[in-house]
Amino acid sequence: MNCIKKFHFLPFFSVLFLGHFVSCQLDYRFYDSTCASLTKIVRYGVWSAIANETRMAASILRLHFHDCLVDGCEGSVMLDDTSSMKGEKNAFPNRNSVRGFEVIDAIKASVEKSCPGTVSCADILTLAAREAVYLAGGPFYMVPLGRRDGLSAKESSANEQLPSPLEPLENITAKFTSKGLDLKDVVVLSGAHTIGFAQCFTFKSRLFDFGGSGKPDPALDTSLLQNLQSVCPNQVDSDTNLAPLDPLTINKFDNSYYMNLVNSSGLLQSDQALMGNDKTASMVMNYSKYPFLFAKDFGASMVKMAGLGVLTGQNGQIRKTCRAVN
């Protein structure tokens, strides 16, 4: 079940205020009386992780995406495999790719010391993603809380439901819309690629043998192409090398991702494809020109995504640790 929220934004730069009506028992003040220190604990945990490794901001944000887009925001991505359950961590989109689990584990342990048995891993991850965006220079947006943790995870679900950078835009959009998101959310949430890195195998086909042509992708900017070919030489052992998704402002959450697309400098084919569709290209142009518009819409789409498939009330549980059900 997806949560429907009514919200409005006040025109303060990069701070997004949401209204207070939320269905599905999610509430902006859910933990005010039971774990008042929650936001402070999560913010410190995320800040410490980013201070230790700047790349962690993007990793936490991606971890949240990969949780919510597979059967909803119920913490299933964090479950370890058991003898009777093959979870999501080893699904193809996640294997040797999704990271930040230890950061959420550490935050969960701190929360348990302060407020035992009270806060779900799903809520901690949702808050951690918000803090990661904010600490990287992005918008601050309010998120309603009260999610409970799921009891199972399926590797096959992650393989089927997560979009791939190797897929055409139509397939990616279909996966978003099947969840209750829309084309605008595809464009807005793709803007998260303003921070983070991608492994060479996710875009190497654009560099040497695009579409079986034996030549690079003609849509790729020439100077960027030369740089990427040096980072990702045409050999198997370069597949796991990393390249920044946004080489202009690698660790800053801003709208330069969209500027890159306008300049044919999108790293992933799935990103650059946004310029090949009239509707998405128009949105890309707007976000490239108006950073506050992107900040506002990104907060709204994140709140929308964070309401997908949530468990509330007596459904699910509050896990003691994020890696296993109680």
N, C-alpha and C positions, 0 to 999 in steps of 0.2 A: 504494500500500500504506500503510495506517495503522499507526502504531506503537502497541503496547499496553504500558502501563507499570503497574507496581505501586508504590503509594506510600502513605505515611502522613503524618499531620500531628501535630506536637507542639504542645501548647497554649501557645504564646507569642504574645502579641498582635501581629497583623499581620505576623508572620514565618512563612512556610510552609516546612517542611522536607519534602523528598521523599526516598523511599528510593532505593536505588541499582540496582535491577534495571530495565533498559531493553532492549527488543528493537530490531530494525532497526538495530543498530549505533550508535544514539545513546547518548551517555554524558554524565553530569554532569561528568566530568573530561576530556572529549575533548581539550581544548587545553592541559591542564596542562603538558605537556612541550614543546609546539610553539609556544604563544603565551600564555605565562603572564600577560601584561599585558592580555589581551583585554578582560576585564570592566572594568578601570580605564579603558581607552581609550574604550569604548562609553559608560560612565557619564559621563565628562567631556564627550564629544561631545553627549550628550542634555542634560546639565545646561546646557551653553553655549547650546544651541538654545532651551531653555525660558527661560533667563535673558534671552535676546534677544526672545523672543515666547512668552508663557505658553501661548497656544493650541496651540503645537507639540506639547505632550504628547498631546493628543487626536488630533492629525493623525498622529503616528507610530503610535499605537495603531490607528487606523483603517487606516493603510497596511498594517499587519501582518494585520488582519482580511481586507482585500481581496486580499492575497496568498494567504493560506491557504485561503480559501473558493473560490478558483478553481484547480482542479487541484492543490491542495496547497501546502505551504509550501516553495516552491522558487524564490522570488525573481522569478517571471515578471512581476509587476506593475511591476517597475522597468525592464524592457527597453524601449528606444525602438523606434519603428517603423523598418523598413528597407524597401528596395525590394521585398523578397520576403516580408515579414512585417508584418502589421497587428496590433500588440500590444494590451495591455489599457488603456493610459493614456487612450485616446479612447473607450472603451466608455461608454455612457450613465451608469452609476453612478459612473464615475471622472472623466469630462471636467469640467474646471474645478472639481473638487471634491477629489479625492485629492491630498494634498500632503505635503511632507516629504522629497521625493526628494533635495534638495540636502543635507539633514542626513545622510542615509545615505551619500551620495557622500563627504562630508567625513570621516565616521567610517571608511569603507572605505579612503580614502587614508591616514589615520593608521595603520590596522591594517596596510596594505601596507608602510608604511615600517618598522614594527616586526617584522612577520611576513609577508614576501612570499609570495604564492601559497599561503597556508595556510588562511584563514578565508573561508567562503562569504558572499555577500551575504544569503542566506537566514538564516544563523545570526546575522549582525549585526543584521538587522531583528528577529529574534525576541528577541534580547537588548535591543535598543533599546526595544521595546515594553514589556518587563518594567521597564526603568529608567524609562520615561516614567510608568508606573503608580506606581512606588515614589516617584519624585521629586514626584509630584502628591499624595502623602499616602496612597497605596493600599498594598496588601499587597506584600511581597517574597516571591517564589516562585522556587524553583530550576527551571531548564529544562535538559533534556539537550540536548547539541549533537552536531554531526557531519553536519548537512544539507549537501547539495551543491546547486549551482545548476542550474536547468533551462536547456534550450537553445532554447526557443521560448515564444511567448505568442500567444494568440488573442483578438481583440476580441470575437468571437462568444461565446467561453466566459465572459467576464466578464459580458456582457449576459444570458446564460442562467442563470448560477449564483449571481450576487450577489443577495441579497434587497433589496427596495426598500421604503422607508417608506410607499409608496403601496399596497403589497400587503396582502391580508388575512393574519391570523395563520396560517391554515392553509397558505398558500403558503410563507410564511417558514419555518415549522416543517418543511415537506416538503423545502426546500432544505438545511436543517441536517441532517435525518435521512438524507438521501441521501449525506451525507459521513461518516456514522458518529457524528454528535452526536445528542443527544436533547432532549426538551422542557425538561428542567432546564437544559441548556446554553443553550437559547434565552433563558430567563429570566435566567440568570446573566450571560451575555455581553452581553445588552442593558443590563446595569448599567454598561457602559462609557460609556453616555450620561450618566453623572454629570458628565462633563467634555466640553467642546467646544461647537460651534455647528452650527446647521442653516440652510441657505438657505431663504428664505421660500417658494419654490415647492414645497418638500417638505411643507408643512403649510398653505398658504394656503387650500386648499379648505375647511378646517375653520373658517375665520374669516368667510367671506362666503356660500358657496353649498355647504353640506355635503350631499352626495348629491343635488345638483340641487334642493334645497329652497328655495334663495334665502335661507336663514337659516344662522347659525353652528351648529356642532356642539353640541347641547344637553349633551353630556357634558363640555364644556370649562368649567373654572371661570370665572366671570364677570369677575373682576378680571384674570385672566391674559388672557382674551379681549380686553379693552379695551387692555391693554398691547401685545399682539401686533398688533392692528389699527393701532396708531400706528406700530409698527416696520415693518409690512408692509401699507401701504395697498393698496386694491384696484385696482392698476394694474400694468402689465407691468414697468415700470422698477424695481419693488421686489422682483422675483423673486430677485435675488441678494443682497439684504440679509440680514444674519445675526442670529439670535436664539439665546441660550444654551439648550442642552438642559436644563440644570438651573439656573434663575435663583437658587436659594437659595445654593448654594456653587459658583459658576461654574467655578472653577479647581481645586477640591479634589476628589480622588477619595474619595468616601464613599458612604454608602447613602441619601443624600437623594433620589436618583432614584426609589427605591421609595416614599418618603414622598410624593413628588409624584404618583405614580400613584394612591396611596390617596386623595389629596385632589383627584382629577380634574384634575391639573395637568401631565399628561404632554404634551410638546410635539408629538411625532409621533403620528399615529393608530395606527401599528403598535406604539408603546410603550403607549399607553393601552389598546389592545386586550387587553393582558395581564390587565387587570382584568375582562374579559368572558368569561373561561373559568375554570371552577371550579378546575382544577388549577393553572393559572398564577397565578390570583389568590391562592391559598393560599400559594404560594411568595413572591409579592410581599409579602404581609402579613408573612411571617416575616423576610424580608430588611429590611423597613422597621423592624422591632423589634429585630433582632439584628445589629449591624454586623459583629461578628466572624464570624458565620455566613456573611455575604456575602463577607467577605475570604477566608475559607478556601475557599469554593466557587468564587470567582472564580479564584483561583490554580489550582485543580484543573482547571477548564474551559479555562483558557488553556493549560495544559500539554497537555491533551487535543487542543485545536485545533491547537497547534503541532506535533503529531505526524501531522497529516493529510497523506497523499500525499508524504511526504518521500523524497528521493533520497539514497542512502548508498552507501558502498563505491566502486565504479568507475562508478556511474551519474552522469549530469550532469557538472559540472565546477566548479572554483573560478574564478569570473570574476575577471579583472584589474580591471575596473570593473563597476559594477552595471548600467549602461545598455546593455551590449552583450555578446554571447557572445565568447569568445576567438577 
